[in-house]
Amino acid sequence: AATQSEDVLELIGRMQGYHEAGQWAAFAGAVFDATEDPGAVRIIDSAAQSLAQLAGRAGTKVGVKGPVVIAGGLLTNFPDLASRVQARVGSATVLEEEPVAGAVRLAESL
């Protein structure tokens, strides 16, 4: 229903035509609204696992020793995803304000 496709073949054709992240992200709400569907739960779990691994690798690469802060529209708008990422990362905190606020504070301190 979210893609307004008549059948599976039309759905496949539409999805193959999406090349921008925003086009795919537009369907996030439909996935989170379908949490009673095992397929949707697998998608959410897979996303949480991927984000947790990315956060871990990024933290290791830059030498972060303290708590991990995770940010982004999916994490702030879909608490279920954020909690699944936090469960995998451990000490992760979801950034509640716009990331630019930190940049402004840093600039003000110069």
C-alpha positions in Angstrom: 0.0 0.0 0.0 2.8 2.4 0.8 4.2 2.1 -2.8 0.7 2.2 -4.4 1.7 -0.8 -6.4 -1.0 -3.0 -8.0 1.0 -6.3 -7.7 4.4 -7.7 -6.8 5.9 -7.2 -10.2 5.0 -3.5 -10.2 6.4 -3.2 -6.6 9.7 -4.7 -7.7 9.9 -2.4 -10.7 9.2 0.7 -8.5 11.7 -0.4 -5.8 14.4 -1.0 -8.4 14.0 2.5 -9.6 14.7 4.1 -6.2 18.4 5.2 -6.1 18.2 7.9 -3.4 18.4 7.2 0.3 15.4 9.5 0.8 13.2 7.4 -1.5 13.9 4.3 0.7 13.7 6.2 3.9 10.1 7.3 3.1 9.1 3.7 3.7 10.5 3.5 7.3 7.2 4.5 8.8 5.4 1.7 7.1 8.0 -0.8 8.3 7.7 0.4 11.9 3.9 0.4 11.7 4.0 -3.3 10.7 5.9 -4.6 13.8 3.4 -7.5 14.1 4.8 -8.8 10.8 7.8 -11.1 11.2 9.4 -9.6 8.0 9.2 -6.1 9.4 10.8 -7.2 12.6 13.6 -8.8 10.7 14.2 -5.6 8.8 14.3 -3.6 12.0 16.6 -6.0 13.7 18.9 -6.1 10.7 19.0 -2.3 10.7 19.7 -2.2 14.4 22.5 -4.7 14.1 24.1 -2.8 11.2 23.9 0.5 13.0 25.4 -1.0 16.2 28.3 -2.5 14.2 28.9 0.8 12.4 28.9 2.7 15.7 31.3 0.2 17.2 33.7 0.4 14.2 33.5 4.2 14.1 34.2 4.4 17.8 37.2 2.1 17.5 38.6 3.9 14.5 38.6 7.3 16.2 39.6 5.9 19.6 36.4 6.7 21.6 36.8 5.5 25.1 33.6 7.0 26.6 30.0 6.5 25.9 28.7 6.4 22.3 26.2 9.0 21.1 24.0 7.9 18.2 21.9 10.3 16.2 19.7 10.6 13.1 16.1 10.8 12.1 15.4 7.1 12.2 16.8 6.8 15.8 14.9 9.9 17.1 11.7 9.2 15.3 11.5 5.5 15.9 12.4 4.7 19.6 12.0 0.9 18.9 15.0 1.1 16.6 17.0 3.2 19.0 16.4 0.8 21.9 17.5 -2.1 19.7 20.7 -0.3 18.8 21.3 0.6 22.4 20.8 -3.0 23.5 23.6 -4.0 21.0 26.0 -1.1 21.7 25.5 -1.0 25.5 26.5 2.5 26.5 24.8 4.3 23.5 22.8 7.5 24.1 20.4 8.9 21.5 21.2 12.5 20.7 18.0 14.4 21.5 18.9 17.8 19.9 20.1 18.7 16.4 23.7 17.8 15.8 24.4 21.3 14.7 23.9 22.5 18.2 27.2 20.9 19.2 29.0 22.6 16.4 27.5 26.0 17.5 28.7 25.4 21.1 32.2 24.5 19.8 32.3 27.6 17.7 31.2 29.8 20.5 33.9 28.5 22.7 36.7 29.6 20.3 
